[in-house]
Protein backbone atom coordinates (compact mmCIF):
# COMPACT_ATOMS: atom_id res chain seq x y z
CA UNK A 1 0.00 0.00 0.00
CA UNK A 2 1.30 3.44 -0.94
CA UNK A 3 1.36 6.53 1.29
CA UNK A 4 2.59 10.08 0.69
CA UNK A 5 4.33 10.94 3.95
CA UNK A 6 7.69 12.44 2.97
CA UNK A 7 9.65 13.49 -0.10
CA UNK A 8 12.45 11.39 1.37
CA UNK A 9 10.41 8.23 0.78
CA UNK A 10 10.02 8.91 -2.95
CA UNK A 11 12.32 7.64 -5.67
CA UNK A 12 13.28 10.08 -8.42
CA UNK A 13 10.99 8.46 -11.06
CA UNK A 14 8.04 8.62 -8.65
CA UNK A 15 8.60 12.32 -7.96
CA UNK A 16 9.00 13.05 -11.67
CA UNK A 17 5.78 11.17 -12.44
CA UNK A 18 3.87 13.14 -9.80
CA UNK A 19 5.13 16.41 -11.30
CA UNK A 20 4.21 15.33 -14.83
CA UNK A 21 0.76 14.18 -13.68
CA UNK A 22 0.20 17.47 -11.83
CA UNK A 23 0.92 19.43 -15.01
CA UNK A 24 -1.40 17.17 -17.03
CA UNK A 25 -4.22 17.38 -14.50
CA UNK A 26 -3.94 21.16 -14.52
CA UNK A 27 -4.22 21.29 -18.31
CA UNK A 28 -7.15 18.84 -18.30
CA UNK A 29 -9.13 20.48 -15.49
CA UNK A 30 -12.78 20.64 -16.44
CA UNK A 31 -12.21 18.56 -19.59
CA UNK A 32 -11.49 15.03 -18.34
CA UNK A 33 -14.22 12.54 -17.42
CA UNK A 34 -11.84 10.38 -15.36
CA UNK A 35 -13.04 9.84 -11.79
CA UNK A 36 -10.47 7.60 -10.07
CA UNK A 37 -11.97 8.28 -6.61
CA UNK A 38 -15.55 7.45 -7.60
CA UNK A 39 -17.32 5.70 -4.74
CA UNK A 40 -14.61 6.64 -2.25
CA UNK A 41 -14.79 8.76 0.90
CA UNK A 42 -11.61 10.42 2.18
CA UNK A 43 -11.20 11.84 5.69
CA UNK A 44 -9.42 15.15 6.21
CA UNK A 45 -8.08 14.96 9.75
CA UNK A 46 -6.67 18.32 10.84
CA UNK A 47 -5.22 19.36 14.18
CA UNK A 48 -3.75 22.55 12.66
CA UNK A 49 -5.66 25.38 11.01
CA UNK A 50 -5.56 25.66 7.24
CA UNK A 51 -6.80 27.59 4.22
CA UNK A 52 -4.98 26.35 1.10
CA UNK A 53 -4.49 22.76 2.27
CA UNK A 54 -8.08 22.19 3.29
CA UNK A 55 -9.68 23.84 0.27
CA UNK A 56 -7.34 22.27 -2.27
CA UNK A 57 -7.84 18.77 -0.88
CA UNK A 58 -11.62 19.06 -0.58
CA UNK A 59 -11.93 20.42 -4.12
CA UNK A 60 -9.42 17.92 -5.50
CA UNK A 61 -11.13 14.89 -3.97
CA UNK A 62 -14.49 16.02 -5.34
CA UNK A 63 -13.10 16.75 -8.80
CA UNK A 64 -11.71 13.20 -8.87
CA UNK A 65 -15.14 11.78 -8.08
CA UNK A 66 -14.79 11.19 -4.34
CA UNK A 67 -16.31 12.66 -1.21
CA UNK A 68 -14.45 14.44 1.59
CA UNK A 69 -15.24 14.51 5.30
CA UNK A 70 -13.49 17.23 7.32
CA UNK A 71 -12.62 16.19 10.87
CA UNK A 72 -11.19 18.86 13.16
CA UNK A 73 -9.30 17.19 16.01
CA UNK A 74 -11.20 19.13 18.68
CA UNK A 75 -14.50 17.82 17.31
CA UNK A 76 -13.64 14.12 17.49
CA UNK A 77 -12.33 11.84 20.23
CA UNK A 78 -8.74 12.41 19.15
CA UNK A 79 -9.06 15.83 20.73
CA UNK A 80 -10.04 14.22 24.05
CA UNK A 81 -7.01 11.98 24.18
CA UNK A 82 -7.93 8.93 22.10
CA UNK A 83 -4.70 7.33 20.85
CA UNK A 84 -3.78 7.92 17.20
CA UNK A 85 -3.72 4.19 16.56
CA UNK A 86 -7.31 3.76 17.77
CA UNK A 87 -8.63 6.64 15.68
CA UNK A 88 -6.70 5.18 12.75
CA UNK A 89 -8.22 1.73 13.12
CA UNK A 90 -11.72 3.16 13.28
CA UNK A 91 -11.31 5.38 10.22
CA UNK A 92 -9.51 2.61 8.34
CA UNK A 93 -12.70 0.53 8.46
CA UNK A 94 -14.95 3.34 7.25
CA UNK A 95 -13.12 5.49 4.69
CA UNK A 96 -10.89 4.76 1.71
CA UNK A 97 -8.11 7.26 2.43
CA UNK A 98 -6.94 9.96 4.83
CA UNK A 99 -5.29 13.37 4.65
CA UNK A 100 -3.65 14.19 7.99
CA UNK A 101 -2.38 17.65 9.03
CA UNK A 102 -0.85 17.68 12.48
CA UNK A 103 2.21 18.41 14.60
CA UNK A 104 4.34 15.28 14.91
CA UNK A 105 5.59 13.38 11.87
CA UNK A 106 5.42 10.23 13.98
CA UNK A 107 1.65 10.70 14.35
CA UNK A 108 1.12 10.64 10.58
CA UNK A 109 3.35 7.59 10.25
CA UNK A 110 1.55 5.80 13.09
CA UNK A 111 -1.83 6.63 11.58
CA UNK A 112 -0.80 5.21 8.20
CA UNK A 113 0.48 2.01 9.83
CA UNK A 114 -2.67 1.31 11.87
CA UNK A 115 -5.32 2.63 9.47
CA UNK A 116 -4.01 0.54 6.57
CA UNK A 117 -5.47 3.00 4.03
CA UNK A 118 -3.60 5.43 1.74
CA UNK A 119 -2.49 8.34 3.91
CA UNK A 120 -1.20 11.78 2.91
CA UNK A 121 0.95 14.06 5.03
CA UNK A 122 -0.76 17.43 4.65
CA UNK A 123 1.83 19.09 6.94
CA UNK A 124 3.69 18.19 10.09
CA UNK A 125 6.32 20.06 12.07
CA UNK A 126 8.92 17.96 10.26
CA UNK A 127 7.81 18.14 6.61
CA UNK A 128 5.41 19.68 4.11
CA UNK A 129 5.76 17.46 1.04
CA UNK A 130 2.56 18.63 -0.71
CA UNK A 131 3.80 22.21 -0.67
CA UNK A 132 7.15 21.41 -2.23
CA UNK A 133 5.50 19.33 -4.96
CA UNK A 134 3.38 22.35 -5.92
CA UNK A 135 6.40 24.67 -5.68
CA UNK A 136 8.45 22.60 -8.10
CA UNK A 137 5.48 22.27 -10.43
CA UNK A 138 5.24 26.07 -10.47
CA UNK A 139 8.93 26.54 -11.16
CA UNK A 140 8.93 24.03 -14.00
CA UNK A 141 5.89 25.44 -15.74
CA UNK A 142 7.48 28.91 -15.68
CA UNK A 143 11.19 28.14 -16.14
CA UNK A 144 11.52 24.53 -17.33
CA UNK A 145 13.26 21.61 -15.60
CA UNK A 146 14.56 22.39 -12.13
CA UNK A 147 17.60 20.10 -12.31
CA UNK A 148 20.89 22.05 -12.38
CA UNK A 149 19.11 25.22 -11.20
CA UNK A 150 19.79 27.13 -7.97
CA UNK A 151 17.09 27.44 -5.32
CA UNK A 152 17.75 29.79 -2.39
CA UNK A 153 15.67 29.46 0.77
CA UNK A 154 15.86 32.42 3.17
CA UNK A 155 14.74 32.46 6.80
CA UNK A 156 14.08 29.54 9.14
CA UNK A 157 15.96 26.84 7.22
CA UNK A 158 15.22 24.23 9.87
CA UNK A 159 11.44 24.41 9.31
CA UNK A 160 9.25 21.77 7.68
CA UNK A 161 9.17 23.45 4.27
CA UNK A 162 12.95 23.76 4.13
CA UNK A 163 13.33 20.11 5.11
CA UNK A 164 11.12 18.97 2.25
CA UNK A 165 13.17 21.17 -0.12
CA UNK A 166 16.31 19.41 1.15
CA UNK A 167 14.95 15.99 0.24
CA UNK A 168 13.72 17.25 -3.15
CA UNK A 169 17.16 18.63 -4.02
CA UNK A 170 18.68 15.19 -3.59
CA UNK A 171 16.04 13.60 -5.82
CA UNK A 172 15.94 16.14 -8.66
CA UNK A 173 19.51 17.37 -8.92
CA UNK A 174 19.28 21.09 -8.20
CA UNK A 175 21.45 23.15 -5.87
CA UNK A 176 19.75 24.28 -2.67
CA UNK A 177 21.19 27.18 -0.70
CA UNK A 178 19.86 27.74 2.80
CA UNK A 179 20.43 31.24 4.17
CA UNK A 180 19.75 31.38 7.89
CA UNK A 181 21.33 32.21 11.25
CA UNK A 182 23.23 29.21 12.63
CA UNK A 183 20.47 28.43 15.12
CA UNK A 184 17.96 28.11 12.27
CA UNK A 185 20.05 25.89 10.01
CA UNK A 186 19.16 22.20 9.67
CA UNK A 187 21.14 19.63 11.67
CA UNK A 188 24.19 18.14 9.99
CA UNK A 189 22.77 14.64 10.43
CA UNK A 190 19.73 15.54 8.33
CA UNK A 191 21.87 16.98 5.55
CA UNK A 192 24.10 13.92 5.53
CA UNK A 193 21.07 11.61 5.42
CA UNK A 194 19.45 13.53 2.58
CA UNK A 195 22.48 13.88 0.34
CA UNK A 196 22.36 16.15 -2.68
CA UNK A 197 23.95 19.57 -3.17
CA UNK A 198 22.80 21.61 -0.17
CA UNK A 199 24.77 24.59 1.12
CA UNK A 200 24.08 26.38 4.44
CA UNK A 201 25.25 29.97 4.90
CA UNK A 202 24.48 32.88 7.18
CA UNK A 203 25.03 35.54 4.52
CA UNK A 204 21.77 35.76 2.57
CA UNK A 205 23.36 37.95 -0.13
CA UNK A 206 25.90 35.28 -0.95
CA UNK A 207 23.10 32.73 -1.10
CA UNK A 208 20.98 34.92 -3.41
CA UNK A 209 23.72 35.66 -5.94
CA UNK A 210 22.83 34.04 -9.27
CA UNK A 211 19.86 32.10 -7.87
CA UNK A 212 17.06 30.98 -10.16
CA UNK A 213 14.51 31.00 -7.33
CA UNK A 214 14.29 32.97 -4.10
CA UNK A 215 11.98 31.34 -1.59
CA UNK A 216 10.84 32.20 1.92
CA UNK A 217 8.37 31.16 4.59
CA UNK A 218 7.06 32.69 7.81
CA UNK A 219 9.52 33.18 10.64
CA UNK A 220 7.07 31.89 13.25
CA UNK A 221 5.49 28.59 12.21
CA UNK A 222 2.37 27.16 13.83
CA UNK A 223 3.25 25.81 17.26
CA UNK A 224 6.20 28.21 17.64
CA UNK A 225 4.19 31.22 18.81
CA UNK A 226 5.84 31.27 22.24
CA UNK A 227 9.18 31.84 20.48
CA UNK A 228 7.90 34.77 18.41
CA UNK A 229 9.93 37.56 19.99
CA UNK A 230 13.23 35.66 19.86
CA UNK A 231 12.62 34.40 16.33
CA UNK A 232 11.80 37.86 15.00
CA UNK A 233 14.88 39.27 16.71
CA UNK A 234 17.21 36.67 15.18
CA UNK A 235 15.64 36.56 11.72
CA UNK A 236 15.19 40.29 11.17
CA UNK A 237 17.10 41.11 8.01
CA UNK A 238 16.53 37.71 6.42
CA UNK A 239 14.05 39.27 4.06
CA UNK A 240 13.36 39.02 0.33
CA UNK A 241 13.27 42.55 -1.05
CA UNK A 242 14.19 44.39 -4.24
CA UNK A 243 17.87 44.64 -3.26
CA UNK A 244 18.09 40.88 -2.79
CA UNK A 245 16.18 40.13 -6.01
CA UNK A 246 18.74 42.20 -7.95
CA UNK A 247 21.46 39.80 -6.79
CA UNK A 248 19.65 36.79 -8.23
CA UNK A 249 19.74 35.71 -11.84
CA UNK A 250 17.77 38.03 -14.18
CA UNK A 251 14.20 36.77 -14.32
CA UNK A 252 14.56 34.82 -11.08
CA UNK A 253 11.30 33.71 -9.52
CA UNK A 254 10.20 34.71 -6.04
CA UNK A 255 7.96 32.33 -4.10
CA UNK A 256 6.24 32.22 -0.73
CA UNK A 257 4.17 29.28 0.51
CA UNK A 258 1.75 31.61 2.36
CA UNK A 259 0.43 33.03 4.58
CA UNK A 260 2.86 35.94 4.22
CA UNK A 261 3.75 38.47 6.89
CA UNK A 262 4.72 41.44 4.76
CA UNK A 263 7.44 43.57 6.21
CA UNK A 264 9.06 40.55 7.86
CA UNK A 265 10.21 37.68 5.62
CA UNK A 266 9.25 39.62 2.45
CA UNK A 267 8.45 43.26 1.91
CA UNK A 268 5.12 44.35 0.47
CA UNK A 269 6.47 45.77 -2.77
CA UNK A 270 8.38 42.59 -3.63
CA UNK A 271 5.41 40.40 -2.73
CA UNK A 272 3.14 42.39 -5.03
CA UNK A 273 5.71 42.44 -7.83
CA UNK A 274 5.77 38.62 -7.75
CA UNK A 275 2.16 38.00 -6.72
CA UNK A 276 1.32 36.23 -9.99
CA UNK A 277 3.94 33.56 -9.30
CA UNK A 278 3.01 33.27 -5.63
CA UNK A 279 -0.66 32.71 -6.38
CA UNK A 280 0.14 30.33 -9.25
CA UNK A 281 2.07 28.46 -6.57
CA UNK A 282 -0.98 28.48 -4.27
CA UNK A 283 -3.27 27.25 -7.06
CA UNK A 284 -0.89 24.45 -7.91
CA UNK A 285 -1.51 22.89 -4.51
CA UNK A 286 -4.79 21.69 -6.03
CA UNK A 287 -3.21 20.10 -9.10
CA UNK A 288 -0.20 18.61 -7.30
CA UNK A 289 -2.40 17.04 -4.63
CA UNK A 290 -4.76 15.63 -7.26
CA UNK A 291 -1.68 13.95 -8.76
CA UNK A 292 -0.85 12.47 -5.34
CA UNK A 293 -4.42 11.22 -4.89
CA UNK A 294 -4.41 9.56 -8.30
CA UNK A 295 -1.00 7.98 -7.68
CA UNK A 296 -2.15 6.48 -4.38
CA UNK A 297 -5.15 4.70 -5.93
CA UNK A 298 -3.44 3.45 -9.09
CORWOGI-V20232 format. One record per residue. N is the residue number from 1. RES is the residue in one letter. PHI is phi in degrees with one decimal (none if undefined). PSI is psi in whole degrees, -180 to 180 (NA if undefined). D_CENTER is the distance of its C-alpha to the mean C-alpha in Angstrom with 2 decimals. Layout:
n-><N:N>
res-><RES:RES>
phi-><PHI:PHI>
psi-><PSI:PSI>
d_center-><D_CENTER:D_CENTER>
This chain:
n-><1:2:3:4:5:6:7:8:9:10:11:12:13:14:15:16:17:18:19:20:21:22:23:24:25:26:27:28:29:30:31:32:33:34:35:36:37:38:39:40:41:42:43:44:45:46:47:48:49:50:51:52:53:54:55:56:57:58:59:60:61:62:63:64:65:66:67:68:69:70:71:72:73:74:75:76:77:78:79:80:81:82:83:84:85:86:87:88:89:90:91:92:93:94:95:96:97:98:99:100:101:102:103:104:105:106:107:108:109:110:111:112:113:114:115:116:117:118:119:120:121:122:123:124:125:126:127:128:129:130:131:132:133:134:135:136:137:138:139:140:141:142:143:144:145:146:147:148:149:150:151:152:153:154:155:156:157:158:159:160:161:162:163:164:165:166:167:168:169:170:171:172:173:174:175:176:177:178:179:180:181:182:183:184:185:186:187:188:189:190:191:192:193:194:195:196:197:198:199:200:201:202:203:204:205:206:207:208:209:210:211:212:213:214:215:216:217:218:219:220:221:222:223:224:225:226:227:228:229:230:231:232:233:234:235:236:237:238:239:240:241:242:243:244:245:246:247:248:249:250:251:252:253:254:255:256:257:258:259:260:261:262:263:264:265:266:267:268:269:270:271:272:273:274:275:276:277:278:279:280:281:282:283:284:285:286:287:288:289:290:291:292:293:294:295:296:297:298>
res-><X:X:X:X:X:X:X:X:X:X:X:X:X:X:X:X:X:X:X:X:X:X:X:X:X:X:X:X:X:X:X:X:X:X:X:X:X:X:X:X:X:X:X:X:X:X:X:X:X:X:X:X:X:X:X:X:X:X:X:X:X:X:X:X:X:X:X:X:X:X:X:X:X:X:X:X:X:X:X:X:X:X:X:X:X:X:X:X:X:X:X:X:X:X:X:X:X:X:X:X:X:X:X:X:X:X:X:X:X:X:X:X:X:X:X:X:X:X:X:X:X:X:X:X:X:X:X:X:X:X:X:X:X:X:X:X:X:X:X:X:X:X:X:X:X:X:X:X:X:X:X:X:X:X:X:X:X:X:X:X:X:X:X:X:X:X:X:X:X:X:X:X:X:X:X:X:X:X:X:X:X:X:X:X:X:X:X:X:X:X:X:X:X:X:X:X:X:X:X:X:X:X:X:X:X:X:X:X:X:X:X:X:X:X:X:X:X:X:X:X:X:X:X:X:X:X:X:X:X:X:X:X:X:X:X:X:X:X:X:X:X:X:X:X:X:X:X:X:X:X:X:X:X:X:X:X:X:X:X:X:X:X:X:X:X:X:X:X:X:X:X:X:X:X:X:X:X:X:X:X:X:X:X:X:X:X:X:X:X:X:X:X:X:X:X:X:X:X>
phi-><none:-93.0:-131.6:-122.3:-111.8:-163.0:-60.9:-58.8:-79.2:-91.8:-83.0:-54.1:-61.9:-66.2:-65.9:-64.8:-64.9:-59.6:-65.8:-65.4:-65.4:-62.5:-63.8:-65.7:-63.2:-65.6:-69.5:-94.4:-57.1:84.4:-114.4:-90.2:-94.7:-65.1:-134.4:-65.9:-102.0:-56.8:81.7:-105.7:-119.7:-114.0:-94.2:-104.4:-106.5:-121.8:-106.8:-121.6:-66.4:-162.5:-114.6:-63.1:-65.7:-64.9:-63.8:-64.8:-71.8:-62.3:-64.2:-61.4:-61.5:-68.5:-65.3:-91.0:96.0:-97.3:-120.6:-119.0:-115.7:-91.7:-123.1:-76.2:-58.1:-77.2:-106.3:-125.5:-66.6:-56.6:-71.3:-105.7:104.4:-63.4:-60.6:-52.7:-66.7:-76.6:-57.7:-61.9:-70.0:-70.4:-64.5:-61.7:-91.6:-121.0:-123.0:-97.1:-168.7:-141.2:-118.2:-119.3:-120.7:-154.9:-89.2:-88.0:-60.2:-63.2:-67.3:-64.9:-66.2:-66.3:-58.6:-60.2:-66.4:-87.8:-76.6:57.5:-132.3:-54.4:-128.0:-116.1:-80.5:-95.4:137.3:-134.1:-64.5:-89.6:-148.7:-139.8:-64.7:-63.6:-63.8:-68.2:-60.3:-66.5:-62.6:-68.7:-55.9:-63.1:-58.2:-70.0:-75.7:-100.7:-132.2:85.8:-53.2:-86.3:-60.4:71.4:-90.6:-117.6:-110.2:-115.5:-102.7:-122.7:128.5:-81.1:-83.1:-104.8:-81.9:-63.0:-64.8:-61.6:-62.6:-65.7:-62.7:-59.8:-66.5:-66.8:-59.8:-66.6:-79.3:-111.9:73.6:-111.2:-86.7:-115.6:-108.0:-111.9:-104.7:-161.4:-58.6:-49.5:-67.3:-110.8:-96.9:-67.1:-64.7:-59.2:-63.7:-66.3:-63.4:-65.5:-65.1:-73.4:75.9:80.2:-96.8:-125.1:-120.2:-107.5:-140.4:-92.8:-84.2:-67.9:-70.8:-62.4:-67.4:-80.3:-60.6:74.4:-72.3:-89.1:-145.7:-106.7:-135.3:-145.1:-143.2:-60.5:-79.2:-119.1:-74.8:-56.7:94.1:-109.7:-58.5:-66.9:-96.9:-51.9:-59.5:-68.5:-62.9:-62.3:-60.8:-76.4:-96.6:-56.9:105.4:-85.3:-125.0:-85.3:-145.6:-60.6:-61.1:-70.8:-60.6:-64.6:-79.1:-75.4:-62.6:-54.6:82.9:-59.7:-84.8:-120.7:-130.9:-147.2:-81.4:65.7:-72.9:-104.3:-109.7:-64.7:96.2:-108.7:-71.7:-150.8:-86.1:-62.8:-63.0:-69.3:-57.9:-67.0:-65.3:-117.4:-61.5:-58.5:-64.3:-63.7:-85.3:-60.7:-58.5:-65.1:-60.9:-68.0:-56.7:-60.6:-72.1:-64.7:-72.6:-62.9:-63.0:-64.1:-59.1:-63.8:-62.8:-70.9:-105.8:-62.0>
psi-><136:146:163:88:-25:143:-32:-31:-10:141:158:-47:-34:-43:-41:-37:-44:-42:-41:-42:-37:-44:-41:-45:-34:-45:-27:-1:127:-4:-26:142:-1:134:73:-17:14:132:2:149:128:137:133:106:107:125:-2:147:159:147:-69:-42:-47:-50:-45:-38:-43:-46:-45:-44:-42:-40:-26:9:-1:-178:147:137:122:126:102:137:-35:-2:-3:176:-21:-37:-13:11:5:135:146:-43:-28:-44:-42:-44:-29:-52:-34:-22:-7:-28:167:-11:166:143:117:123:114:-166:-61:132:-35:-29:-42:-42:-40:-42:-48:-39:-43:-27:-32:38:156:129:137:132:108:10:131:176:-22:-37:159:69:-33:-38:-46:-34:-46:-37:-46:-38:-45:-46:-47:-31:-19:-29:5:-171:141:-16:142:4:173:121:127:120:130:127:-132:93:4:9:175:-40:-45:-39:-43:-35:-39:-47:-36:-37:-41:-34:-36:1:35:161:132:122:129:113:111:154:153:-41:-19:23:150:154:147:-34:-37:-44:-40:-41:-39:-40:-164:177:94:127:130:129:159:-25:105:-25:-39:-41:-32:-23:119:12:149:-21:129:130:141:168:171:152:-27:97:162:133:-9:15:-33:-18:7:-53:-46:-40:-47:-40:-47:-30:-8:129:-24:70:141:123:-179:-38:-42:-40:-36:-23:-23:174:143:131:9:145:151:130:154:132:-5:150:153:141:91:138:-12:-95:-18:142:162:-43:-41:-40:-49:-34:-26:20:-36:-47:-44:-38:-22:-44:-44:-44:-38:-12:-40:-50:-40:-41:-31:-38:-40:-45:-45:-42:-37:-25:7:NA>
d_center-><22.17:18.62:15.47:11.75:11.05:9.80:9.54:12.78:14.52:14.33:17.26:17.21:18.96:16.57:13.54:15.95:17.14:13.85:13.47:17.15:17.04:14.35:16.73:19.68:18.52:17.92:21.42:22.97:21.70:24.86:26.97:26.21:28.06:25.97:24.97:23.55:22.76:26.28:27.87:24.74:23.43:19.88:19.29:16.42:16.87:15.38:16.62:14.39:14.88:12.69:13.40:10.85:9.42:13.06:14.67:12.61:13.10:16.69:17.56:16.10:18.01:21.09:21.03:21.04:24.05:22.84:23.04:20.54:21.67:19.80:20.68:20.20:20.97:23.88:25.47:25.76:27.46:24.35:24.69:28.29:27.64:27.62:26.14:22.79:24.79:27.25:24.82:23.18:26.62:27.59:24.61:24.86:28.36:27.59:24.36:23.02:19.34:16.95:13.49:13.17:11.39:13.27:14.09:15.19:13.56:17.19:17.44:14.95:16.79:20.10:19.44:18.72:21.88:24.15:23.07:23.48:21.45:18.24:15.39:11.66:9.33:7.80:7.00:9.67:11.17:10.67:7.16:3.62:4.27:4.15:2.13:4.10:6.53:7.21:7.62:9.96:11.59:12.42:13.86:15.86:17.32:18.51:19.53:19.85:18.74:16.48:18.62:21.01:19.23:18.39:15.06:15.72:13.42:15.60:15.77:14.61:13.76:13.86:10.92:7.93:5.70:8.96:9.55:6.95:8.48:11.73:11.64:10.82:13.72:16.01:15.45:15.80:18.32:17.23:18.13:15.66:17.41:16.35:18.62:19.11:22.10:23.03:22.09:18.44:18.17:16.73:19.56:21.61:21.42:17.67:18.24:21.25:19.59:16.81:19.32:18.79:19.74:18.06:20.20:20.15:22.42:23.48:24.80:22.14:24.77:25.23:21.53:21.43:24.61:24.25:20.45:19.12:15.94:15.70:12.39:12.22:10.77:13.14:15.71:16.06:13.12:14.08:16.75:17.84:20.14:23.25:22.33:21.95:25.24:24.89:21.35:22.49:25.62:24.06:21.30:23.62:24.07:20.61:20.15:19.42:22.69:25.22:26.84:23.73:22.88:26.47:25.91:23.21:24.29:25.93:23.60:20.46:17.37:15.87:12.33:10.86:7.71:10.52:12.71:14.79:17.85:20.16:22.70:20.55:17.54:18.60:21.97:22.75:24.52:21.81:19.19:21.73:22.68:19.21:18.36:18.68:15.88:13.59:14.46:14.32:10.65:10.46:12.79:11.04:8.55:11.95:13.06:10.24:10.28:14.04:14.07:12.54:15.13:17.85:17.22:17.53:20.84:22.40>
